[in-house]
Structure formats: C-alpha cells, structure tokens
Amino acid sequence: MIKEVITDEERQCLRMWFRQAIATLEQEEVTAAIRAEQARSEGAKAKHRNPVARRRTRRSRMIPHLRELVF
C-alpha cells in the first residue's frame, strides 16, 4: 500500500482552487436570482393593476357625522 503525501504547497493550491470554484458558483447563483427577480418584476409591470380605493371628496364643508347631529 502506497501512501501519497500532499505537500503544504499543494494543499494551499487546492484550497485556493476550491475557494475560487465556490466563489464562481456563488456569483452564478446570485446572477441567476437577480435575473429571475427582474423577470418577475417585468412580468408584474406588464399586467393591469387594480385601482387603489380612494375617498371621495366632500361636496359640502360640513363633516358627515356633524350633519346628522344638526339635521
């Protein structure tokens, strides 16, 4: 049985290679996530939005609950 010994220099080289590979993979994942988010937001912009409910302006200066008290 032959045992192969890895030198410190080879270990350091492997560590740097793995770090670079992991960093590249993470960068690709982030890029894919950003593109997916942009595609979702562009798809949402193309659709018709529901109108926002708004209060009607008062036709008279009198506040509605005071009007009931006066009349």
PQR file of N, CA, C, O and H, with PARSE charges and radii, in Angstrom:
ATOM      1  N   MET A   1       0.829  -1.169   0.000 -0.4000 1.5000
ATOM      2  CA  MET A   1       0.000   0.000   0.000 -0.0000 2.0000
ATOM      3  C   MET A   1       0.884   1.246   0.000  0.5500 1.7000
ATOM      4  O   MET A   1       1.744   1.422   0.862 -0.5500 1.4000
ATOM      5  N   ILE A   2       0.648   2.090  -0.979 -0.4000 1.5000
ATOM      6  CA  ILE A   2       1.455   3.302  -1.109 -0.0000 2.0000
ATOM      7  C   ILE A   2       0.630   4.491  -0.630  0.5500 1.7000
ATOM      8  O   ILE A   2      -0.496   4.706  -1.078 -0.5500 1.4000
ATOM      9  H   ILE A   2      -0.052   1.946  -1.679  0.4000 1.0000
ATOM     10  N   LYS A   3       1.202   5.246   0.276 -0.4000 1.5000
ATOM     11  CA  LYS A   3       0.549   6.462   0.772 -0.0000 2.0000
ATOM     12  C   LYS A   3       1.131   7.650   0.036  0.5500 1.7000
ATOM     13  O   LYS A   3       2.344   7.860   0.007 -0.5500 1.4000
ATOM     14  H   LYS A   3       2.117   5.071   0.640  0.4000 1.0000
ATOM     15  N   GLU A   4       0.234   8.424  -0.557 -0.4000 1.5000
ATOM     16  CA  GLU A   4       0.711   9.632  -1.220 -0.0000 2.0000
ATOM     17  C   GLU A   4       0.590  10.797  -0.244  0.5500 1.7000
ATOM     18  O   GLU A   4      -0.446  10.993   0.392 -0.5500 1.4000
ATOM     19  H   GLU A   4      -0.751   8.255  -0.533  0.4000 1.0000
ATOM     20  N   VAL A   5       1.630  11.536  -0.146 -0.4000 1.5000
ATOM     21  CA  VAL A   5       1.659  12.670   0.768 -0.0000 2.0000
ATOM     22  C   VAL A   5       1.549  13.947  -0.056  0.5500 1.7000
ATOM     23  O   VAL A   5       2.248  14.144  -1.050 -0.5500 1.4000
ATOM     24  H   VAL A   5       2.471  11.377  -0.663  0.4000 1.0000
ATOM     25  N   ILE A   6       0.646  14.798   0.399 -0.4000 1.5000
ATOM     26  CA  ILE A   6       0.460  16.085  -0.269 -0.0000 2.0000
ATOM     27  C   ILE A   6       1.301  17.117   0.462  0.5500 1.7000
ATOM     28  O   ILE A   6       1.267  17.209   1.689 -0.5500 1.4000
ATOM     29  H   ILE A   6       0.078  14.637   1.206  0.4000 1.0000
ATOM     30  N   THR A   7       2.040  17.874  -0.289 -0.4000 1.5000
ATOM     31  CA  THR A   7       2.873  18.905   0.333 -0.0000 2.0000
ATOM     32  C   THR A   7       2.004  20.099   0.739  0.5500 1.7000
ATOM     33  O   THR A   7       0.866  20.243   0.292 -0.5500 1.4000
ATOM     34  H   THR A   7       2.068  17.799  -1.285  0.4000 1.0000
ATOM     35  N   ASP A   8       2.564  20.934   1.585 -0.4000 1.5000
ATOM     36  CA  ASP A   8       1.850  22.134   2.032 -0.0000 2.0000
ATOM     37  C   ASP A   8       1.512  23.044   0.858  0.5500 1.7000
ATOM     38  O   ASP A   8       0.441  23.649   0.818 -0.5500 1.4000
ATOM     39  H   ASP A   8       3.488  20.817   1.947  0.4000 1.0000
ATOM     40  N   GLU A   9       2.422  23.135  -0.084 -0.4000 1.5000
ATOM     41  CA  GLU A   9       2.195  23.980  -1.260 -0.0000 2.0000
ATOM     42  C   GLU A   9       1.015  23.446  -2.089  0.5500 1.7000
ATOM     43  O   GLU A   9       0.192  24.216  -2.586 -0.5500 1.4000
ATOM     44  H   GLU A   9       3.292  22.643  -0.052  0.4000 1.0000
ATOM     45  N   GLU A  10       0.951  22.125  -2.227 -0.4000 1.5000
ATOM     46  CA  GLU A  10      -0.165  21.527  -2.968 -0.0000 2.0000
ATOM     47  C   GLU A  10      -1.492  21.726  -2.236  0.5500 1.7000
ATOM     48  O   GLU A  10      -2.518  21.989  -2.862 -0.5500 1.4000
ATOM     49  H   GLU A  10       1.619  21.500  -1.824  0.4000 1.0000
ATOM     50  N   ARG A  11      -1.466  21.600  -0.917 -0.4000 1.5000
ATOM     51  CA  ARG A  11      -2.672  21.856  -0.115 -0.0000 2.0000
ATOM     52  C   ARG A  11      -3.159  23.289  -0.288  0.5500 1.7000
ATOM     53  O   ARG A  11      -4.345  23.543  -0.497 -0.5500 1.4000
ATOM     54  H   ARG A  11      -0.632  21.387  -0.408  0.4000 1.0000
ATOM     55  N   GLN A  12      -2.230  24.201  -0.196 -0.4000 1.5000
ATOM     56  CA  GLN A  12      -2.585  25.615  -0.353 -0.0000 2.0000
ATOM     57  C   GLN A  12      -3.152  25.871  -1.749  0.5500 1.7000
ATOM     58  O   GLN A  12      -4.113  26.626  -1.896 -0.5500 1.4000
ATOM     59  H   GLN A  12      -1.266  23.995  -0.025  0.4000 1.0000
ATOM     60  N   CYS A  13      -2.575  25.261  -2.756 -0.4000 1.5000
ATOM     61  CA  CYS A  13      -3.056  25.412  -4.135 -0.0000 2.0000
ATOM     62  C   CYS A  13      -4.481  24.852  -4.259  0.5500 1.7000
ATOM     63  O   CYS A  13      -5.342  25.470  -4.885 -0.5500 1.4000
ATOM     64  H   CYS A  13      -1.794  24.648  -2.636  0.4000 1.0000
ATOM     65  N   LEU A  14      -4.724  23.672  -3.653 -0.4000 1.5000
ATOM     66  CA  LEU A  14      -6.068  23.090  -3.690 -0.0000 2.0000
ATOM     67  C   LEU A  14      -7.084  23.966  -2.964  0.5500 1.7000
ATOM     68  O   LEU A  14      -8.206  24.145  -3.439 -0.5500 1.4000
ATOM     69  H   LEU A  14      -4.025  23.170  -3.144  0.4000 1.0000
ATOM     70  N   ARG A  15      -6.694  24.510  -1.813 -0.4000 1.5000
ATOM     71  CA  ARG A  15      -7.594  25.408  -1.064 -0.0000 2.0000
ATOM     72  C   ARG A  15      -7.983  26.619  -1.899  0.5500 1.7000
ATOM     73  O   ARG A  15      -9.153  26.996  -1.961 -0.5500 1.4000
ATOM     74  H   ARG A  15      -5.783  24.364  -1.427  0.4000 1.0000
ATOM     75  N   MET A  16      -6.977  27.227  -2.546 -0.4000 1.5000
ATOM     76  CA  MET A  16      -7.264  28.408  -3.376 -0.0000 2.0000
ATOM     77  C   MET A  16      -8.160  28.025  -4.550  0.5500 1.7000
ATOM     78  O   MET A  16      -9.059  28.785  -4.910 -0.5500 1.4000
ATOM     79  H   MET A  16      -6.027  26.920  -2.495  0.4000 1.0000
ATOM     80  N   TRP A  17      -7.928  26.853  -5.155 -0.4000 1.5000
ATOM     81  CA  TRP A  17      -8.744  26.418  -6.281 -0.0000 2.0000
ATOM     82  C   TRP A  17     -10.189  26.213  -5.843  0.5500 1.7000
ATOM     83  O   TRP A  17     -11.117  26.644  -6.527 -0.5500 1.4000
ATOM     84  H   TRP A  17      -7.198  26.235  -4.862  0.4000 1.0000
ATOM     85  N   PHE A  18     -10.382  25.542  -4.679 -0.4000 1.5000
ATOM     86  CA  PHE A  18     -11.743  25.328  -4.180 -0.0000 2.0000
ATOM     87  C   PHE A  18     -12.424  26.642  -3.818  0.5500 1.7000
ATOM     88  O   PHE A  18     -13.607  26.823  -4.103 -0.5500 1.4000
ATOM     89  H   PHE A  18      -9.628  25.192  -4.123  0.4000 1.0000
ATOM     90  N   ARG A  19     -11.704  27.545  -3.204 -0.4000 1.5000
ATOM     91  CA  ARG A  19     -12.278  28.862  -2.878 -0.0000 2.0000
ATOM     92  C   ARG A  19     -12.725  29.591  -4.134  0.5500 1.7000
ATOM     93  O   ARG A  19     -13.794  30.201  -4.164 -0.5500 1.4000
ATOM     94  H   ARG A  19     -10.743  27.398  -2.972  0.4000 1.0000
ATOM     95  N   GLN A  20     -11.892  29.522  -5.177 -0.4000 1.5000
ATOM     96  CA  GLN A  20     -12.245  30.179  -6.431 -0.0000 2.0000
ATOM     97  C   GLN A  20     -13.458  29.517  -7.063  0.5500 1.7000
ATOM     98  O   GLN A  20     -14.334  30.200  -7.593 -0.5500 1.4000
ATOM     99  H   GLN A  20     -11.023  29.026  -5.153  0.4000 1.0000
ATOM    100  N   ALA A  21     -13.515  28.181  -7.010 -0.4000 1.5000
ATOM    101  CA  ALA A  21     -14.651  27.460  -7.574 -0.0000 2.0000
ATOM    102  C   ALA A  21     -15.941  27.795  -6.820  0.5500 1.7000
ATOM    103  O   ALA A  21     -16.984  27.987  -7.446 -0.5500 1.4000
ATOM    104  H   ALA A  21     -12.804  27.626  -6.579  0.4000 1.0000
ATOM    105  N   ILE A  22     -15.887  27.867  -5.503 -0.4000 1.5000
ATOM    106  CA  ILE A  22     -17.057  28.202  -4.693 -0.0000 2.0000
ATOM    107  C   ILE A  22     -17.493  29.640  -4.961  0.5500 1.7000
ATOM    108  O   ILE A  22     -18.688  29.910  -5.085 -0.5500 1.4000
ATOM    109  H   ILE A  22     -15.040  27.711  -4.994  0.4000 1.0000
ATOM    110  N   ALA A  23     -16.538  30.561  -5.050 -0.4000 1.5000
ATOM    111  CA  ALA A  23     -16.871  31.960  -5.326 -0.0000 2.0000
ATOM    112  C   ALA A  23     -17.533  32.107  -6.694  0.5500 1.7000
ATOM    113  O   ALA A  23     -18.485  32.872  -6.844 -0.5500 1.4000
ATOM    114  H   ALA A  23     -15.567  30.341  -4.950  0.4000 1.0000
ATOM    115  N   THR A  24     -17.038  31.385  -7.682 -0.4000 1.5000
ATOM    116  CA  THR A  24     -17.628  31.435  -9.021 -0.0000 2.0000
ATOM    117  C   THR A  24     -19.047  30.888  -9.002  0.5500 1.7000
ATOM    118  O   THR A  24     -19.948  31.466  -9.609 -0.5500 1.4000
ATOM    119  H   THR A  24     -16.265  30.763  -7.560  0.4000 1.0000
ATOM    120  N   LEU A  25     -19.247  29.774  -8.306 -0.4000 1.5000
ATOM    121  CA  LEU A  25     -20.576  29.181  -8.194 -0.0000 2.0000
ATOM    122  C   LEU A  25     -21.552  30.131  -7.497  0.5500 1.7000
ATOM    123  O   LEU A  25     -22.684  30.297  -7.951 -0.5500 1.4000
ATOM    124  H   LEU A  25     -18.515  29.304  -7.812  0.4000 1.0000
ATOM    125  N   GLU A  26     -21.120  30.757  -6.394 -0.4000 1.5000
ATOM    126  CA  GLU A  26     -21.974  31.714  -5.679 -0.0000 2.0000
ATOM    127  C   GLU A  26     -22.324  32.903  -6.567  0.5500 1.7000
ATOM    128  O   GLU A  26     -23.457  33.383  -6.543 -0.5500 1.4000
ATOM    129  H   GLU A  26     -20.200  30.622  -6.025  0.4000 1.0000
ATOM    130  N   GLN A  27     -21.367  33.376  -7.344 -0.4000 1.5000
ATOM    131  CA  GLN A  27     -21.621  34.502  -8.238 -0.0000 2.0000
ATOM    132  C   GLN A  27     -22.655  34.124  -9.295  0.5500 1.7000
ATOM    133  O   GLN A  27     -23.525  34.931  -9.622 -0.5500 1.4000
ATOM    134  H   GLN A  27     -20.446  32.986  -7.363  0.4000 1.0000
ATOM    135  N   GLU A  28     -22.573  32.921  -9.828 -0.4000 1.5000
ATOM    136  CA  GLU A  28     -23.545  32.465 -10.821 -0.0000 2.0000
ATOM    137  C   GLU A  28     -24.944  32.329 -10.209  0.5500 1.7000
ATOM    138  O   GLU A  28     -25.939  32.659 -10.854 -0.5500 1.4000
ATOM    139  H   GLU A  28     -21.867  32.265  -9.563  0.4000 1.0000
ATOM    140  N   GLU A  29     -25.016  31.843  -8.961 -0.4000 1.5000
ATOM    141  CA  GLU A  29     -26.305  31.708  -8.283 -0.0000 2.0000
ATOM    142  C   GLU A  29     -26.945  33.072  -8.047  0.5500 1.7000
ATOM    143  O   GLU A  29     -28.147  33.241  -8.253 -0.5500 1.4000
ATOM    144  H   GLU A  29     -24.207  31.575  -8.437  0.4000 1.0000
ATOM    145  N   VAL A  30     -26.146  34.041  -7.616 -0.4000 1.5000
ATOM    146  CA  VAL A  30     -26.667  35.381  -7.370 -0.0000 2.0000
ATOM    147  C   VAL A  30     -27.138  36.017  -8.677  0.5500 1.7000
ATOM    148  O   VAL A  30     -28.191  36.655  -8.715 -0.5500 1.4000
ATOM    149  H   VAL A  30     -25.170  33.904  -7.449  0.4000 1.0000
ATOM    150  N   THR A  31     -26.370  35.846  -9.735 -0.4000 1.5000
ATOM    151  CA  THR A  31     -26.751  36.385 -11.040 -0.0000 2.0000
ATOM    152  C   THR A  31     -28.067  35.781 -11.514  0.5500 1.7000
ATOM    153  O   THR A  31     -28.928  36.492 -12.033 -0.5500 1.4000
ATOM    154  H   THR A  31     -25.515  35.329  -9.705  0.4000 1.0000
ATOM    155  N   ALA A  32     -28.225  34.475 -11.337 -0.4000 1.5000
ATOM    156  CA  ALA A  32     -29.467  33.806 -11.733 -0.0000 2.0000
ATOM    157  C   ALA A  32     -30.646  34.307 -10.902  0.5500 1.7000
ATOM    158  O   ALA A  32     -31.740  34.496 -11.435 -0.5500 1.4000
ATOM    159  H   ALA A  32     -27.526  33.898 -10.915  0.4000 1.0000
ATOM    160  N   ALA A  33     -30.438  34.522  -9.612 -0.4000 1.5000
ATOM    161  CA  ALA A  33     -31.510  35.017  -8.741 -0.0000 2.0000
ATOM    162  C   ALA A  33     -31.917  36.436  -9.134  0.5500 1.7000
ATOM    163  O   ALA A  33     -33.104  36.760  -9.145 -0.5500 1.4000
ATOM    164  H   ALA A  33     -29.549  34.368  -9.179  0.4000 1.0000
ATOM    165  N   ILE A  34     -30.939  37.281  -9.454 -0.4000 1.5000
ATOM    166  CA  ILE A  34     -31.245  38.658  -9.859 -0.0000 2.0000
ATOM    167  C   ILE A  34     -32.010  38.664 -11.172  0.5500 1.7000
ATOM    168  O   ILE A  34     -32.968  39.421 -11.326 -0.5500 1.4000
ATOM    169  H   ILE A  34     -29.975  37.017  -9.444  0.4000 1.0000
ATOM    170  N   ARG A  35     -31.601  37.831 -12.119 -0.4000 1.5000
ATOM    171  CA  ARG A  35     -32.309  37.765 -13.400 -0.0000 2.0000
ATOM    172  C   ARG A  35     -33.735  37.265 -13.223  0.5500 1.7000
ATOM    173  O   ARG A  35     -34.654  37.770 -13.868 -0.5500 1.4000
ATOM    174  H   ARG A  35     -30.823  37.216 -11.994  0.4000 1.0000
ATOM    175  N   ALA A  36     -33.925  36.283 -12.358 -0.4000 1.5000
ATOM    176  CA  ALA A  36     -35.273  35.765 -12.096 -0.0000 2.0000
ATOM    177  C   ALA A  36     -36.145  36.842 -11.459  0.5500 1.7000
ATOM    178  O   ALA A  36     -37.320  36.976 -11.800 -0.5500 1.4000
ATOM    179  H   ALA A  36     -33.178  35.873 -11.834  0.4000 1.0000
ATOM    180  N   GLU A  37     -35.571  37.607 -10.538 -0.4000 1.5000
ATOM    181  CA  GLU A  37     -36.326  38.692  -9.885 -0.0000 2.0000
ATOM    182  C   GLU A  37     -36.691  39.778 -10.890  0.5500 1.7000
ATOM    183  O   GLU A  37     -37.802  40.306 -10.846 -0.5500 1.4000
ATOM    184  H   GLU A  37     -34.616  37.499 -10.262  0.4000 1.0000
ATOM    185  N   GLN A  38     -35.787  40.117 -11.781 -0.4000 1.5000
ATOM    186  CA  GLN A  38     -36.073  41.120 -12.805 -0.0000 2.0000
ATOM    187  C   GLN A  38     -37.160  40.632 -13.746  0.5500 1.7000
ATOM    188  O   GLN A  38     -38.027  41.407 -14.150 -0.5500 1.4000
ATOM    189  H   GLN A  38     -34.884  39.688 -11.816  0.4000 1.0000
ATOM    190  N   ALA A  39     -37.120  39.358 -14.097 -0.4000 1.5000
ATOM    191  CA  ALA A  39     -38.143  38.802 -14.989 -0.0000 2.0000
ATOM    192  C   ALA A  39     -39.515  38.842 -14.313  0.5500 1.7000
ATOM    193  O   ALA A  39     -40.522  39.137 -14.957 -0.5500 1.4000
ATOM    194  H   ALA A  39     -36.416  38.729 -13.769  0.4000 1.0000
ATOM    195  N   ARG A  40     -39.550  38.544 -13.008 -0.4000 1.5000
ATOM    196  CA  ARG A  40     -40.825  38.602 -12.273 -0.0000 2.0000
ATOM    197  C   ARG A  40     -41.347  40.035 -12.196  0.5500 1.7000
ATOM    198  O   ARG A  40     -42.544  40.267 -12.367 -0.5500 1.4000
ATOM    199  H   ARG A  40     -38.733  38.304 -12.484  0.4000 1.0000
ATOM    200  N   SER A  41     -40.460  40.995 -11.940 -0.4000 1.5000
ATOM    201  CA  SER A  41     -40.903  42.384 -11.813 -0.0000 2.0000
ATOM    202  C   SER A  41     -41.347  42.934 -13.168  0.5500 1.7000
ATOM    203  O   SER A  41     -42.295  43.717 -13.230 -0.5500 1.4000
ATOM    204  H   SER A  41     -39.488  40.806 -11.801  0.4000 1.0000
ATOM    205  N   GLU A  42     -40.681  42.540 -14.248 -0.4000 1.5000
ATOM    206  CA  GLU A  42     -41.103  42.992 -15.575 -0.0000 2.0000
ATOM    207  C   GLU A  42     -42.446  42.388 -15.950  0.5500 1.7000
ATOM    208  O   GLU A  42     -43.266  43.044 -16.592 -0.5500 1.4000
ATOM    209  H   GLU A  42     -39.911  41.905 -14.197  0.4000 1.0000
ATOM    210  N   GLY A  43     -42.674  41.151 -15.557 -0.4000 1.5000
ATOM    211  CA  GLY A  43     -43.959  40.499 -15.816 -0.0000 2.0000
ATOM    212  C   GLY A  43     -45.077  41.158 -15.031  0.5500 1.7000
ATOM    213  O   GLY A  43     -46.204  41.262 -15.514 -0.5500 1.4000
ATOM    214  H   GLY A  43     -42.007  40.618 -15.035  0.4000 1.0000
ATOM    215  N   ALA A  44     -44.771  41.598 -13.831 -0.4000 1.5000
ATOM    216  CA  ALA A  44     -45.782  42.254 -12.993 -0.0000 2.0000
ATOM    217  C   ALA A  44     -46.117  43.637 -13.549  0.5500 1.7000
ATOM    218  O   ALA A  44     -47.263  44.076 -13.442 -0.5500 1.4000
ATOM    219  H   ALA A  44     -43.855  41.513 -13.439  0.4000 1.0000
ATOM    220  N   LYS A  45     -45.154  44.325 -14.132 -0.4000 1.5000
ATOM    221  CA  LYS A  45     -45.407  45.657 -14.677 -0.0000 2.0000
ATOM    222  C   LYS A  45     -46.304  45.600 -15.900  0.5500 1.7000
ATOM    223  O   LYS A  45     -47.063  46.535 -16.154 -0.5500 1.4000
ATOM    224  H   LYS A  45     -44.224  43.969 -14.218  0.4000 1.0000
ATOM    225  N   ALA A  46     -46.228  44.526 -16.653 -0.4000 1.5000
ATOM    226  CA  ALA A  46     -46.998  44.420 -17.880 -0.0000 2.0000
ATOM    227  C   ALA A  46     -48.483  44.178 -17.601  0.5500 1.7000
ATOM    228  O   ALA A  46     -49.325  44.472 -18.450 -0.5500 1.4000
ATOM    229  H   ALA A  46     -45.612  43.766 -16.446  0.4000 1.0000
ATOM    230  N   LYS A  47     -48.807  43.656 -16.440 -0.4000 1.5000
ATOM    231  CA  LYS A  47     -50.197  43.341 -16.108 -0.0000 2.0000
ATOM    232  C   LYS A  47     -50.945  44.596 -15.674  0.5500 1.7000
ATOM    233  O   LYS A  47     -50.343  45.598 -15.286 -0.5500 1.4000
ATOM    234  H   LYS A  47     -48.124  43.417 -15.750  0.4000 1.0000
ATOM    235  N   HIS A  48     -52.272  44.517 -15.748 -0.4000 1.5000
ATOM    236  CA  HIS A  48     -53.119  45.616 -15.316 -0.0000 2.0000
ATOM    237  C   HIS A  48     -53.185  45.642 -13.800  0.5500 1.7000
ATOM    238  O   HIS A  48     -53.409  44.614 -13.163 -0.5500 1.4000
ATOM    239  H   HIS A  48     -52.760  43.703 -16.064  0.4000 1.0000
ATOM    240  N   ARG A  49     -52.993  46.794 -13.239 -0.4000 1.5000
ATOM    241  CA  ARG A  49     -53.055  46.918 -11.780 -0.0000 2.0000
ATOM    242  C   ARG A  49     -54.463  47.210 -11.332  0.5500 1.7000
ATOM    243  O   ARG A  49     -55.231  47.853 -12.049 -0.5500 1.4000
ATOM    244  H   ARG A  49     -52.811  47.630 -13.757  0.4000 1.0000
ATOM    245  N   ASN A  50     -54.804  46.745 -10.159 -0.4000 1.5000
ATOM    246  CA  ASN A  50     -56.102  47.074  -9.583 -0.0000 2.0000
ATOM    247  C   ASN A  50     -56.085  48.522  -9.122  0.5500 1.7000
ATOM    248  O   ASN A  50     -55.096  48.966  -8.538 -0.5500 1.4000
ATOM    249  H   ASN A  50     -54.180  46.224  -9.576  0.4000 1.0000
ATOM    250  N   PRO A  51     -57.153  49.266  -9.368 -0.5600 1.5000
ATOM    251  CA  PRO A  51     -57.164  50.660  -8.934  0.2800 2.0000
ATOM    252  C   PRO A  51     -57.166  50.751  -7.408  0.5500 1.7000
ATOM    253  O   PRO A  51     -57.755  49.919  -6.718 -0.5500 1.4000
ATOM    254  N   VAL A  52     -56.509  51.757  -6.918 -0.4000 1.5000
ATOM    255  CA  VAL A  52     -56.431  51.976  -5.480 -0.0000 2.0000
ATOM    256  C   VAL A  52     -57.719  52.652  -5.025  0.5500 1.7000
ATOM    257  O   VAL A  52     -58.184  53.605  -5.650 -0.5500 1.4000
ATOM    258  H   VAL A  52     -56.030  52.433  -7.479  0.4000 1.0000
ATOM    259  N   ALA A  53     -58.287  52.157  -3.941 -0.4000 1.5000
ATOM    260  CA  ALA A  53     -59.513  52.752  -3.416 -0.0000 2.0000
ATOM    261  C   ALA A  53     -59.196  54.141  -2.876  0.5500 1.7000
ATOM    262  O   ALA A  53     -58.232  54.316  -2.131 -0.5500 1.4000
ATOM    263  H   ALA A  53     -57.909  51.383  -3.432  0.4000 1.0000
ATOM    264  N   ARG A  54     -59.996  55.114  -3.248 -0.4000 1.5000
ATOM    265  CA  ARG A  54     -59.787  56.490  -2.791 -0.0000 2.0000
ATOM    266  C   ARG A  54     -61.060  57.020  -2.155  0.5500 1.7000
ATOM    267  O   ARG A  54     -62.170  56.636  -2.523 -0.5500 1.4000
ATOM    268  H   ARG A  54     -60.779  54.972  -3.854  0.4000 1.0000
ATOM    269  N   ARG A  55     -60.875  57.890  -1.217 -0.4000 1.5000
ATOM    270  CA  ARG A  55     -62.038  58.524  -0.601 -0.0000 2.0000
ATOM    271  C   ARG A  55     -62.579  59.602  -1.514  0.5500 1.7000
ATOM    272  O   ARG A  55     -61.833  60.280  -2.221 -0.5500 1.4000
ATOM    273  H   ARG A  55     -59.974  58.202  -0.918  0.4000 1.0000
ATOM    274  N   ARG A  56     -63.877  59.744  -1.485 -0.4000 1.5000
ATOM    275  CA  ARG A  56     -64.479  60.835  -2.253 -0.0000 2.0000
ATOM    276  C   ARG A  56     -64.295  62.145  -1.503  0.5500 1.7000
ATOM    277  O   ARG A  56     -64.267  62.181  -0.272 -0.5500 1.4000
ATOM    278  H   ARG A  56     -64.483  59.194  -0.911  0.4000 1.0000
ATOM    279  N   THR A  57     -64.174  63.195  -2.256 -0.4000 1.5000
ATOM    280  CA  THR A  57     -64.074  64.499  -1.617 -0.0000 2.0000
ATOM    281  C   THR A  57     -65.467  64.912  -1.143  0.5500 1.7000
ATOM    282  O   THR A  57     -66.476  64.523  -1.731 -0.5500 1.4000
ATOM    283  H   THR A  57     -64.197  63.165  -3.256  0.4000 1.0000
ATOM    284  N   ARG A  58     -65.503  65.684  -0.099 -0.4000 1.5000
ATOM    285  CA  ARG A  58     -66.786  66.139   0.438 -0.0000 2.0000
ATOM    286  C   ARG A  58     -67.369  67.214  -0.460  0.5500 1.7000
ATOM    287  O   ARG A  58     -66.651  68.091  -0.940 -0.5500 1.4000
ATOM    288  H   ARG A  58     -64.683  66.000   0.379  0.4000 1.0000
ATOM    289  N   ARG A  59     -68.669  67.143  -0.683 -0.4000 1.5000
ATOM    290  CA  ARG A  59     -69.314  68.151  -1.511 -0.0000 2.0000
ATOM    291  C   ARG A  59     -69.655  69.388  -0.687  0.5500 1.7000
ATOM    292  O   ARG A  59     -69.728  70.497  -1.217 -0.5500 1.4000
ATOM    293  H   ARG A  59     -69.253  66.430  -0.293  0.4000 1.0000
ATOM    294  N   SER A  60     -69.857  69.194   0.579 -0.4000 1.5000
ATOM    295  CA  SER A  60     -70.120  70.353   1.435 -0.0000 2.0000
ATOM    296  C   SER A  60     -69.026  70.422   2.493  0.5500 1.7000
ATOM    297  O   SER A  60     -68.275  69.467   2.693 -0.5500 1.4000
ATOM    298  H   SER A  60     -69.798  68.293   1.010  0.4000 1.0000
ATOM    299  N   ARG A  61     -68.951  71.530   3.145 -0.4000 1.5000
ATOM    300  CA  ARG A  61     -67.908  71.719   4.146 -0.0000 2.0000
ATOM    301  C   ARG A  61     -68.239  70.991   5.437  0.5500 1.7000
ATOM    302  O   ARG A  61     -67.362  70.777   6.274 -0.5500 1.4000
ATOM    303  H   ARG A  61     -69.561  72.305   2.983  0.4000 1.0000
ATOM    304  N   MET A  62     -69.492  70.611   5.602 -0.4000 1.5000
ATOM    305  CA  MET A  62     -69.909  70.006   6.854 -0.0000 2.0000
ATOM    306  C   MET A  62     -69.438  68.548   6.936  0.5500 1.7000
ATOM    307  O   MET A  62     -69.526  67.801   5.962 -0.5500 1.4000
ATOM    308  H   MET A  62     -70.205  70.785   4.922  0.4000 1.0000
ATOM    309  N   ILE A  63     -68.945  68.163   8.094 -0.4000 1.5000
ATOM    310  CA  ILE A  63     -68.475  66.800   8.307 -0.0000 2.0000
ATOM    311  C   ILE A  63     -69.700  65.892   8.445  0.5500 1.7000
ATOM    312  O   ILE A  63     -70.657  66.273   9.118 -0.5500 1.4000
ATOM    313  H   ILE A  63     -68.873  68.769   8.886  0.4000 1.0000
ATOM    314  N   PRO A  64     -69.701  64.710   7.832 -0.5600 1.5000
ATOM    315  CA  PRO A  64     -70.887  63.853   7.807  0.2800 2.0000
ATOM    316  C   PRO A  64     -71.497  63.547   9.176  0.5500 1.7000
ATOM    317  O   PRO A  64     -72.719  63.589   9.315 -0.5500 1.4000
ATOM    318  N   HIS A  65     -70.700  63.247  10.171 -0.4000 1.5000
ATOM    319  CA  HIS A  65     -71.310  62.909  11.460 -0.0000 2.0000
ATOM    320  C   HIS A  65     -71.906  64.148  12.136  0.5500 1.7000
ATOM    321  O   HIS A  65     -72.837  64.021  12.931 -0.5500 1.4000
ATOM    322  H   HIS A  65     -69.707  63.213  10.058  0.4000 1.0000
ATOM    323  N   LEU A  66     -71.386  65.346  11.832 -0.4000 1.5000
ATOM    324  CA  LEU A  66     -71.975  66.566  12.372 -0.0000 2.0000
ATOM    325  C   LEU A  66     -73.276  66.896  11.637  0.5500 1.7000
ATOM    326  O   LEU A  66     -74.200  67.454  12.228 -0.5500 1.4000
ATOM    327  H   LEU A  66     -70.630  65.449  11.186  0.4000 1.0000
ATOM    328  N   ARG A  67     -73.343  66.561  10.386 -0.4000 1.5000
ATOM    329  CA  ARG A  67     -74.545  66.815   9.599 -0.0000 2.0000
ATOM    330  C   ARG A  67     -75.721  66.047  10.210  0.5500 1.7000
ATOM    331  O   ARG A  67     -76.835  66.565  10.286 -0.5500 1.4000
ATOM    332  H   ARG A  67     -72.591  66.108   9.906  0.4000 1.0000
ATOM    333  N   GLU A  68     -75.468  64.815  10.642 -0.4000 1.5000
ATOM    334  CA  GLU A  68     -76.535  64.031  11.251 -0.0000 2.0000
ATOM    335  C   GLU A  68     -76.996  64.672  12.549  0.5500 1.7000
ATOM    336  O   GLU A  68     -78.183  64.641  12.873 -0.5500 1.4000
ATOM    337  H   GLU A  68     -74.563  64.393  10.580  0.4000 1.0000
ATOM    338  N   LEU A  69     -76.057  65.256  13.296 -0.4000 1.5000
ATOM    339  CA  LEU A  69     -76.434  65.888  14.555 -0.0000 2.0000
ATOM    340  C   LEU A  69     -77.218  67.175  14.318  0.5500 1.7000
ATOM    341  O   LEU A  69     -78.110  67.496  15.104 -0.5500 1.4000
ATOM    342  H   LEU A  69     -75.092  65.281  13.033  0.4000 1.0000
ATOM    343  N   VAL A  70     -76.920  67.897  13.290 -0.4000 1.5000
ATOM    344  CA  VAL A  70     -77.586  69.175  13.040 -0.0000 2.0000
ATOM    345  C   VAL A  70     -78.984  68.953  12.517  0.5500 1.7000
ATOM    346  O   VAL A  70     -79.919  69.620  12.961 -0.5500 1.4000
ATOM    347  H   VAL A  70     -76.196  67.636  12.651  0.4000 1.0000
ATOM    348  N   PHE A  71     -79.152  68.040  11.592 -0.4000 1.5000
ATOM    349  CA  PHE A  71     -80.473  67.866  10.972 -0.0000 2.0000
ATOM    350  C   PHE A  71     -81.384  67.032  11.783  0.5500 1.7000
ATOM    351  O   PHE A  71     -82.526  66.801  11.387 -0.5500 1.4000
ATOM    352  H   PHE A  71     -78.392  67.498  11.231  0.4000 1.0000
TER
END
